[in-house]
Amino acid sequence: MNKDLMKVIKSEEEIEQEVESLCRWAAARAGVIVVAPILGQIALAANEIYLIKRIANVYDKKFDETASCAFVGALGGTFVGQSLATLIPFPPLQIPIGMAVTYAVGKAANAWIKDDMPDISEYADKYKDIFNKAKEDVKNIIPSLKNNPDKDKPLGDEDKKFKF
């Protein structure tokens, strides 16, 4: 049978569930990564870029690494939050910050990808608002993220270097 004919069209609800699962997975992963001094910040950034790539794949969108790095950079608070989380050697603080920032990046990226990845410089405020709301919303699920059975499973090639 033709592979194109076998392709299943996902409902909007199925897509949202898959994206939510990816955001939770990446956030759980961030909780493991964030406690690694210095290397943690680099790996967290890679984790976020791979999360965006995986979300783009859910929508069958072409992944543009440069645009994704610009998107993450435009959020601004992501790297401030990560820097604080990785520099303060106190896991009870590091872990929830790293998880919340990563989850929020995923939620904002989902909205950006659904909007066909417009030039972030024109719409940065919209996605920052989504990011900030998601960062607040995730606080209620941090305990479940810490127990995610896939938290040690990488999202992608986290050793790759990205240019921000």
Residue pairs with C-beta under 8 A, 6 or more apart in sequence:
10 18
10 58
15 58
15 59
18 58
19 55
19 58
19 106
19 110
22 51
22 54
22 55
22 58
22 106
22 155
23 51
23 102
23 103
23 106
23 107
23 110
24 103
24 141
24 144
24 145
24 148
25 148
25 150
25 151
25 153
25 155
26 47
26 48
26 50
26 51
26 54
26 102
26 103
26 106
26 155
27 99
27 100
27 102
27 103
27 106
27 138
27 145
28 99
28 145
28 146
28 148
28 150
28 151
29 47
29 102
29 150
29 151
29 152
29 153
29 154
29 155
30 44
30 47
30 98
30 99
30 101
30 102
30 103
31 95
31 96
31 98
31 99
31 145
31 146
31 151
32 151
32 152
33 40
33 43
33 44
33 47
33 98
33 158
34 40
34 44
34 82
34 85
34 86
34 94
34 95
34 97
34 98
34 99
35 91
35 94
35 95
36 43
36 86
37 86
37 89
38 86
40 85
40 86
40 98
41 79
41 82
41 83
41 86
42 161
43 158
44 82
44 85
44 86
44 98
44 101
44 102
45 72
45 79
45 82
45 162
45 164
46 156
46 157
46 158
46 159
46 160
46 162
47 102
47 155
47 158
48 72
48 78
48 102
48 105
48 106
49 65
49 68
49 69
49 72
49 162
50 154
50 155
50 156
50 157
50 158
51 102
51 105
51 106
51 109
51 155
52 63
52 68
52 71
52 72
52 105
52 106
52 109
52 113
53 63
53 65
53 68
53 156
54 155
54 156
55 106
55 109
55 110
55 113
56 62
56 63
56 68
56 113
57 63
59 113
59 114
61 113
61 116
61 117
64 117
65 162
66 163
67 117
67 120
68 109
69 162
69 163
69 164
70 120
71 108
71 109
71 112
71 117
71 120
71 127
72 78
72 79
72 105
72 164
73 79
73 164
74 120
74 121
74 124
74 127
74 128
75 105
75 108
75 124
75 127
75 128
75 131
76 128
77 101
77 128
77 131
77 132
77 135
78 101
78 104
78 105
78 131
79 164
81 97
81 98
81 100
81 101
82 97
82 98
82 101
84 97
85 93
85 94
85 97
85 98
85 101
86 94
86 98
88 94
95 146
96 139
96 142
99 138
99 142
99 145
99 146
100 135
100 138
100 139
100 142
101 135
103 134
103 135
103 138
103 145
104 130
104 131
104 132
104 134
104 135
104 138
105 131
106 134
107 130
107 131
107 133
107 134
108 127
108 128
108 130
108 131
108 134
111 126
111 127
111 130
112 118
112 120
112 123
112 127
115 123
120 127
138 145
145 151
